[in-house]
Amino acid sequence: MKRALLTLLCSLSALAQWPTDSNLNLLICDHTGEQALPKTAALSEGGCYIAWQDLSSGNYDIYLQRLNSDGVPQWANPCGILISDHPQDTWLTDWDIAADVSDNCILAINDIRNGSDRDITVYSIGPQQEFLWGADGIALSNNDGFEPDPQIEPMNNGDIVFAWQEETSMHLRRLTAQGVDVFNPPTITFTQANGVSIPRLAAADSGAVILSYLAQQGTQFTSPRHLYLRKYAQDGTPLWNPNGVPIMTQNGIGIQMRPDVLYDGSGGAFSYWYDARGNVHHCYVQHVNAAGNVEWITDGVQVDLSANELQMSPSAIRVPAGVAIFYQTANTNQSQGGLDAQLLDVNGARLWNANGLTIAPLSPEPCFNVRAFLQDESYTVFYSQYAPGSQINTLLRASQLSQDGVPNWTPTVKELCSVVSEKGRPHACITPLNQIVAAWPDSRTATMDIFVQNINADGSLGPNTFLPPQIIISSPHDNEIVHNPDINLVFEVFNYFIDPEFGDGYVSIQLNDQDAVTTDEVAPFPLTLRTGENSIIVEILDLVFQPLEPRVMDSVIVNY
C-alpha cells in the first residue's frame, strides 16, 4: 500500500494552541496525582506524540496524547488515551517512544505484569488510536532478569529495532510494522566477561543498525566500563567486529555515564560520551568508518581543552561540517556550571577554537538536561537551568548558533518556560515544521502535571507558517501492473530544494532490497523491475546524506 508519509496540515486556525508566552505553557494532563517521565515523538505532518506515566489510579499507567502541528490535542482532551494499566513498580526506570514511517507511535516499557523482575513490552498505536499490536502489546521478553531502559530505533522500511539490557546481557530484536519477527532466532543476545549495559541505537545504510554499549571491566557495580560499537545487517548478521569495535578502552566511564551514537551518513558512526580518565571529566567523540575501523585518535577526540574546567553529559548532532556537540561545563569543584558547544569536522579537528564556544557562562545556577537539534540548518540546544538562588526550581531555555558559531537570536537565550517551579526531566523532539517541542512534569499546580511548549527556528514561541518538506511518487501508481521491466520513476518534491548546485539535499531511491542510490535532480529516474512484486521507496536526505527528522518518504508497490 502506498504511504504518503507527509501530509500538509499546517494551517494556522483559530484553534491554535501553542502558547506565545513562556509563562503560559500548554497543559497536557492534570490528573490527580503525579505524572512522570514524559516522552515525545515527532510526526510527519508537523505534530507529535506525548506519552507519560500517570499515578492517578495509584499505579503508574501509560498514557498517550497526539497533538497536531498547531498544538491542538487530537484525542480525548486533555489526558489522551490509556495505553497500559498493567502493574508497575513505584520505582521507575527510563523507557522510550518513537514514531515509525507510518506515523504509528511505538512504545517500549518495562513493568511487573509477569513478576517483579520487569519484562519488556512494546506497543504500536496508530494515528487514530488503533492498538496495532493488540491491547496488551507484544512481549519482547519474559524472564527472571531485571531489564531497564529499553531503546527503540525505527527503520526506513517500516521495521522497528529494539535493544535492552537484561542483568549482564544485551538483547536486540527486530519487528516488522505488523509485529512479525525479522531475525531468526528472533532475539540476538550477547554478553562479555563482566556484563554489558547502556544500549543505544542508530539506523544506518541498507537496513542496518548500529548499536553502542558499555562492557564492564570488573565484578563490582562501580567498576569502570569500556565503550564498543557493533553493526548488524537487516537480517541480524554482524557487519563489523563480532566482538565489538573498541571505542574507548581506558578506565573512566562510570555508572552515571550514558554514551550515545549517530549514523554518519556513509555507513559508519560517530560515538560521543564523557568520561573521567585521569579523574577529570571531559567530552569525547570518535568516528568509525563503514568498514568498522576507528579513524580518529585512540580513545576519541577531546572536544574542549579549557583549563580548570570540566565537561559532561554531551548531546551531538550530525551537521554538514561534521559533528556539533553541546555539553555541560563546571569548575573543578563543581560549585558552578554552564553550557558550551564545539564543532568537529570530518577529521576530528576542532573548528570553534580549542576551548569551544560558551552558551551559558559558569554560574551558581548550572545547566543540565542538554539536548541538541539541527533546526533549519542552524544548531539549537535545549536545556534546563536552575532559577537564580535555587537548587530545586528550574527554567527551560534554548539557544541557537549559526553554522559559523554565531548566535542567531536576540537575546541569545530564549525561554520556553519562565515559570519558577520544580520540574521533572524534560524530553524534546523536532518536527518537520522546524519546531522543537518539549514536554515536562511541572509542580506549578502543586502536583507534577505534564506541560508542553514549542519554539520555532526564529526563537519565537507559538504557531508558525513553515511548510514541511514533502515527496510524492506520481508514477508509477501504487499497485500498478506494468508489462515492461524498464520504467521511469517520477516523483515531486515540495518545500525542499533538490538541485545539483544550490540544493538543500538529495533524494534516496531504493528498489526492493537493493542498495539505495541518490540523485540531486528531480527528474525521471530509470529503474529495472524484477518479475512479480516490486517495492520502490523514495526519501529526502540532507546535504550530508542523512534522513530528515522525522523521515520524509513515499513508497509504491509495482507488479511486473
C-alpha positions in Angstrom: 0.0 0.0 0.0 1.2 3.5 -0.8 2.1 5.5 2.2 2.2 9.3 1.6 4.0 9.9 4.8 3.9 13.6 4.8 0.5 15.4 4.7 0.3 19.2 4.6 -1.7 20.1 7.7 0.0 23.3 8.9 -2.8 25.9 8.5 -2.9 28.2 11.5 -6.5 28.1 12.6 -8.4 29.7 15.4 -7.9 26.5 17.4 -4.1 27.0 17.5 -2.9 26.0 21.0 0.8 26.7 21.1 1.3 29.5 23.6 3.3 32.5 22.7 4.0 33.3 26.4 6.7 31.3 28.3 4.7 31.7 31.5 1.6 30.1 29.9 2.7 26.7 28.7 0.2 24.2 27.3 -1.2 21.8 29.9 -1.5 18.3 28.6 -2.6 16.4 31.7 -3.7 17.4 35.1 -4.9 14.1 36.5 -4.9 13.8 40.3 -1.5 12.6 41.5 1.8 12.6 39.8 2.6 12.4 36.0 6.2 11.4 35.3 8.8 10.7 32.6 7.2 12.3 29.6 8.4 11.3 26.1 7.9 13.0 22.7 8.0 11.8 19.1 7.6 14.0 16.0 5.1 13.2 13.2 5.4 13.7 9.5 2.6 16.3 9.4 4.2 18.5 11.9 2.5 17.3 15.1 3.8 15.0 17.8 3.0 12.3 20.3 3.3 12.9 24.0 3.4 9.9 26.4 3.9 9.7 30.1 3.5 7.6 33.2 0.5 8.5 35.3 -0.1 7.8 39.0 -3.7 9.0 39.2 -5.1 5.4 39.6 -2.5 4.5 42.3 -0.5 2.6 39.6 1.9 4.2 37.1 -0.3 3.8 34.0 0.9 4.7 30.5 -1.0 7.5 28.7 -0.6 8.8 25.2 -1.7 12.1 23.5 -1.4 13.3 19.9 -1.0 17.0 19.1 -1.4 18.4 15.6 1.0 20.9 14.2 -0.8 23.8 15.9 -0.5 22.1 19.3 -4.2 21.1 19.4 -4.8 17.8 21.3 -6.4 15.3 18.9 -7.6 12.7 21.4 -9.8 12.7 24.4 -8.7 16.1 25.7 -6.9 16.7 28.0 -5.3 13.5 29.0 -5.2 11.3 25.9 -5.8 7.6 25.9 -4.8 4.9 28.3 -2.2 2.5 26.8 -1.4 0.2 29.7 -2.7 -0.1 33.3 -0.7 -3.3 34.0 1.0 -3.3 37.4 4.1 -1.1 37.6 6.7 -0.7 40.3 6.8 2.6 42.2 10.5 2.8 41.3 10.5 3.7 37.6 13.3 3.2 35.1 13.6 5.0 31.8 11.6 4.0 28.8 11.2 5.0 25.1 8.8 6.0 22.4 9.3 6.8 18.7 7.2 7.4 15.6 7.6 4.9 12.7 7.5 5.8 9.0 3.7 5.4 9.0 3.3 7.8 12.0 2.4 5.0 14.4 3.6 5.5 17.9 5.9 2.8 19.1 6.3 2.5 22.9 8.7 0.3 24.8 8.1 -0.1 28.5 9.0 -2.4 31.4 6.5 -3.4 34.1 5.7 -6.1 36.5 2.7 -7.7 34.9 4.6 -11.0 34.8 6.5 -10.6 38.0 8.7 -8.2 39.9 11.7 -8.6 37.6 10.3 -6.2 35.0 9.9 -7.6 31.5 9.8 -5.5 28.2 6.5 -5.0 26.4 6.1 -3.0 23.2 3.1 -1.3 21.6 2.2 0.2 18.2 -0.6 2.8 18.3 -2.0 4.1 15.1 -2.8 7.8 14.5 -6.5 7.0 15.0 -5.8 5.3 18.3 -5.6 1.8 16.9 -3.8 -0.8 19.0 -1.9 -2.4 16.1 -0.1 -5.0 18.1 -3.0 -5.9 20.3 -4.5 -4.4 23.5 -1.6 -5.8 25.6 1.2 -5.2 23.1 3.9 -7.7 22.2 6.1 -9.2 25.0 9.8 -8.8 23.9 10.9 -10.7 27.0 9.6 -12.9 29.8 12.4 -14.0 32.1 13.7 -13.6 35.6 16.2 -10.8 34.8 16.0 -7.1 35.6 15.5 -5.2 32.3 15.7 -1.4 32.4 15.8 1.4 29.8 14.6 -0.3 26.5 15.6 1.6 23.3 13.7 2.0 20.0 15.0 2.7 16.5 12.5 3.0 13.6 13.9 1.8 10.2 13.1 3.3 6.8 11.4 0.1 5.6 8.9 0.2 8.5 10.7 -2.2 10.7 11.4 -1.4 14.3 14.6 -2.4 16.2 14.6 -2.7 20.0 17.6 -3.1 22.3 17.6 -3.7 26.0 19.7 -4.9 28.9 18.9 -7.9 31.0 21.2 -8.1 34.0 24.6 -8.6 32.4 23.4 -9.4 28.8 22.3 -7.3 25.8 19.3 -8.2 23.6 18.3 -7.0 20.1 15.0 -7.8 18.4 13.6 -6.5 15.1 9.9 -6.5 14.3 8.0 -5.6 11.1 5.3 -3.0 11.2 2.9 -5.9 11.6 4.8 -7.1 14.7 6.4 -10.1 13.0 10.0 -11.0 13.9 12.7 -10.4 11.3 15.7 -12.1 13.0 16.0 -15.9 13.2 16.2 -16.7 16.0 14.0 -13.7 17.0 16.4 -12.2 19.6 20.2 -11.6 19.3 21.8 -11.9 22.7 25.4 -11.4 23.8 27.4 -10.6 26.9 31.1 -10.1 27.9 33.1 -11.3 30.9 31.6 -8.9 33.4 28.5 -7.8 31.6 27.3 -5.2 29.1 24.9 -2.3 29.5 23.5 1.1 28.2 22.3 0.2 24.7 21.9 3.0 22.2 20.8 2.6 18.5 21.3 4.4 15.2 19.6 3.4 11.9 22.2 3.0 9.2 22.5 2.2 5.5 20.7 -0.7 3.7 18.5 -1.5 6.6 21.5 -2.0 9.0 21.5 -0.8 12.6 24.4 0.4 14.8 24.5 -0.5 18.5 26.5 1.4 21.2 27.1 -0.3 24.5 29.3 -0.5 27.6 31.3 -3.5 28.7 32.0 -3.7 32.4 35.7 -4.3 33.4 35.3 -5.6 36.9 32.9 -7.5 39.1 31.8 -4.6 41.2 28.8 -2.4 40.3 31.1 0.6 40.4 33.8 -1.0 38.2 34.8 1.1 35.1 33.3 0.4 31.7 34.7 0.4 28.1 32.7 1.6 25.1 32.0 -0.5 22.0 30.0 -0.4 18.8 28.5 -3.2 16.7 26.7 -3.1 13.3 24.1 -5.5 12.3 22.6 -6.1 8.8 18.9 -6.2 8.2 18.8 -9.9 8.9 20.9 -9.6 12.0 24.2 -10.6 10.5 27.2 -8.9 12.2 28.9 -6.5 9.8 31.8 -5.3 12.0 34.0 -7.0 14.5 31.5 -9.5 16.0 33.1 -8.9 19.5 32.5 -5.1 19.1 34.6 -2.3 17.8 36.5 -0.8 20.7 35.9 3.0 21.0 37.2 3.9 24.5 39.2 1.3 26.4 40.8 3.4 29.2 39.1 3.4 32.6 36.9 6.3 33.3 33.4 5.6 32.2 31.3 5.2 35.3 27.8 4.1 36.2 26.2 7.5 35.6 27.5 8.0 32.1 25.4 7.4 29.0 27.3 7.3 25.7 25.3 7.7 22.5 25.8 7.2 18.8 25.0 8.9 15.5 24.9 7.5 12.0 27.5 9.3 9.8 25.5 9.1 6.6 28.2 7.0 4.9 27.9 3.6 6.5 29.8 4.5 9.7 29.1 6.2 13.0 30.0 8.9 15.4 30.2 7.9 19.0 30.2 10.5 21.7 30.4 10.4 25.5 32.2 11.9 28.6 34.5 10.1 30.9 36.7 10.7 33.9 40.1 9.4 32.7 42.7 11.0 34.9 39.9 11.8 37.4 38.8 14.8 35.3 35.5 14.9 33.3 35.8 15.7 29.6 33.7 15.0 26.5 34.9 13.0 23.5 33.9 12.0 20.0 35.1 9.1 17.9 34.4 8.2 14.2 34.1 4.7 12.9 34.0 4.3 9.1 31.8 2.0 7.0 34.3 -0.9 7.3 34.2 -0.7 11.1 37.6 0.9 11.5 38.3 3.7 14.1 39.5 6.7 12.2 40.4 9.4 14.9 42.8 9.4 17.7 42.7 6.4 20.0 40.0 6.7 22.7 38.5 9.8 21.0 39.0 13.5 20.3 38.6 15.7 23.4 36.1 18.4 22.3 37.2 21.2 24.7 40.7 21.9 26.1 39.7 24.5 28.6 42.0 24.5 31.6 40.4 24.2 35.1 37.0 23.2 33.6 35.0 20.0 33.5 32.7 18.9 30.6 29.9 16.4 31.0 26.7 15.0 29.5 27.1 15.9 25.8 24.4 15.9 23.1 25.5 15.8 19.5 24.0 16.2 16.0 25.3 15.3 12.6 25.8 18.5 10.5 27.3 19.4 7.1 30.7 20.2 8.6 30.9 17.1 10.8 29.5 16.9 14.3 28.1 19.8 16.5 28.2 18.9 20.2 26.7 20.8 23.2 27.7 19.9 26.8 27.5 20.9 30.4 30.5 22.7 31.9 31.6 23.1 35.5 34.5 24.4 37.6 36.8 21.9 39.1 34.9 21.7 42.5 31.6 21.8 40.6 30.2 24.7 42.5 29.4 26.5 39.3 28.0 25.2 36.0 27.4 26.4 32.4 26.9 25.2 28.8 29.4 25.2 25.9 29.5 24.0 22.3 32.0 22.7 19.8 32.1 21.8 16.1 34.3 19.0 14.8 35.0 18.5 11.2 35.0 15.1 9.5 38.6 14.6 10.5 38.0 15.4 14.2 39.5 18.9 14.1 38.0 21.5 16.4 36.5 24.3 14.4 35.2 26.6 17.1 38.6 27.1 18.8 40.2 24.8 21.2 38.0 25.8 24.1 34.7 25.7 22.3 32.0 28.4 22.5 30.2 29.5 25.6 26.4 29.4 25.5 25.8 29.9 29.3 28.8 31.1 31.4 29.7 29.4 34.6 27.4 30.5 37.4 25.9 29.1 40.7 22.9 28.0 38.6 24.2 25.1 36.4 22.7 23.9 33.2 21.6 20.2 32.6 19.2 18.0 30.5 21.1 19.2 27.4 19.6 18.2 24.0 20.9 19.4 20.6 18.9 19.8 17.4 19.6 20.7 13.7 16.9 23.4 13.3 16.5 25.0 9.8 20.3 24.5 9.1 21.3 26.0 12.4 22.3 24.3 15.7 19.9 24.7 18.6 20.4 23.5 22.1 17.5 23.0 24.6 18.3 22.7 28.3 17.3 23.1 31.9 18.9 25.7 34.2 18.3 26.3 37.9 16.4 29.5 38.7 18.6 32.2 40.4 19.2 31.3 44.0 17.6 27.9 43.8 18.8 24.3 43.5 15.2 23.0 43.1 13.2 25.2 40.8 14.3 25.3 37.2 13.7 27.3 33.9 13.7 25.7 30.4 15.8 27.5 27.8 17.1 27.3 24.3 19.9 29.0 22.3 20.8 28.7 18.6 24.1 29.0 16.7 24.7 29.5 13.0 27.0 27.1 11.1 29.8 29.6 11.8 29.1 29.5 15.6 27.4 33.0 15.7 24.3 33.3 17.9 21.2 33.7 15.7 18.7 35.0 18.3 18.4 38.2 20.2 18.6 37.8 23.1 20.8 34.8 22.6 19.0 32.7 25.1 15.2 32.2 24.8 12.9 30.8 27.5 10.4 28.0 26.8 9.3 28.1 30.4 9.9 31.0 32.6 7.7 29.7 35.4 9.9 29.3 38.5 8.9 25.8 39.7 10.2 22.4 40.4 10.2 20.3 37.2 10.9 16.8 36.3 13.2 15.7 33.5 12.0 17.2 30.1 12.0 15.4 26.8 12.1 17.1 23.4 11.8 16.4 19.7 11.9 18.4 16.5 9.1 18.4 13.9 9.2 18.9 10.1 8.0 22.5 10.8 11.3 23.1 12.4 9.6 23.4 15.8 11.3 21.9 18.8 8.6 20.6 21.1 9.4 19.9 24.8 7.3 18.1 27.4 8.0 18.0 31.1 6.4 17.4 34.6 5.8 20.7 36.4 4.8 21.3 40.0 3.3 24.8 39.4 -0.2 23.2 40.1 1.0 21.6 43.4 1.4 18.1 41.9 3.5 17.1 38.9 1.4 17.7 35.7 2.5 17.5 32.1 3.1 20.7 30.2 4.5 21.2 26.7 5.9 24.2 24.7 7.2 24.7 21.2 10.0 27.0 20.0 10.4 28.0 16.3 13.5 28.3 14.3 13.5 32.1 14.7 13.3 31.8 18.5 9.6 32.6 18.8 7.1 30.6 20.7 3.7 29.7 19.2 2.4 28.8 15.7 4.5 29.4 12.6 3.9 29.2 8.9 6.8 26.9 7.9 5.7 24.4 5.3 7.2 20.9 5.9 9.1 19.0 3.2 7.1 16.5 1.1 8.0 13.9 -1.5 5.3 12.2 -3.7 5.7 9.5 -6.3 3.5 10.4 -9.2 4.4 7.5 -11.5 4.1 4.6 -11.3 1.0 4.4 -9.3 0.6 2.2 -6.3 -0.3 -1.4 -7.1 0.0 -0.6 -10.9 0.7 -3.6 -13.2 3.3 -2.9 -15.9 4.3 -5.0 -18.9 7.8 -3.7 -19.4 10.5 -4.1 -16.7 12.2 -0.8 -17.6 10.3 2.1 -16.2 10.9 5.7 -15.3 10.2 6.7 -11.7 8.6 10.1 -11.5 8.4 12.0 -8.2 7.8 15.5 -6.9 9.5 17.3 -4.0 7.8 20.2 -2.2 9.3 22.7 0.3 12.8 21.3 -0.1 15.1 22.3 -2.9 16.8 19.5 -4.8 19.4 20.8 -7.3 22.9 19.8 -8.4 24.4 23.2 -7.5 22.3 25.0 -5.0 20.1 22.3 -3.4 19.3 21.6 0.2 19.9 17.9 -0.2 19.3 14.7 -2.2 16.7 12.1 -2.9 17.3 8.4 -2.0 15.7 5.8 -4.2 15.5 2.2 -3.1 14.2 -0.6 -5.3 13.4 -3.8 -3.4 16.3 -5.0 -1.3 19.0 -3.3 -3.5 21.3 -0.7 -2.0 19.7 2.8 -2.2 21.0 5.2 -4.8 20.9 9.0 -4.5 20.1 11.7 -7.0 20.4 15.5 -6.9 17.8 16.1 -9.5 14.0 16.0 -9.7 13.8 14.2 -13.0 12.6 10.8 -14.3 14.8 8.1 -12.8 15.2 4.8 -14.8 14.6 1.5 -12.9 14.5 -2.1 -14.0 12.0 -4.2 -12.2 12.1 -7.9 -11.4 9.3 -10.3 -12.2 6.4 -10.1 -9.7 6.1 -7.5 -6.9 8.5 -4.6 -6.6 8.8 -2.1 -3.8 10.0 1.4 -4.5 10.9 3.8 -1.6 12.0 7.4 -2.1 13.2 9.6 0.8 14.6 13.1 1.1 18.1 13.4 2.5 20.0 16.4 3.8 23.4 17.7 2.5 25.3 15.0 4.4 23.0 12.2 3.1 21.2 12.0 6.4 17.4 11.3 6.6 15.4 14.3 7.8 14.0 14.1 11.3 11.3 12.9 11.1 11.9 11.0 7.9 10.2 12.3 4.7 9.3 9.4 2.4 6.9 7.9 0.0 6.5 4.4 -1.5 4.6 2.3 -4.0 4.2 -1.3 -4.9 4.5 -2.1 -8.7 3.8 -5.5 -10.3 5.6 -6.7 -13.4 
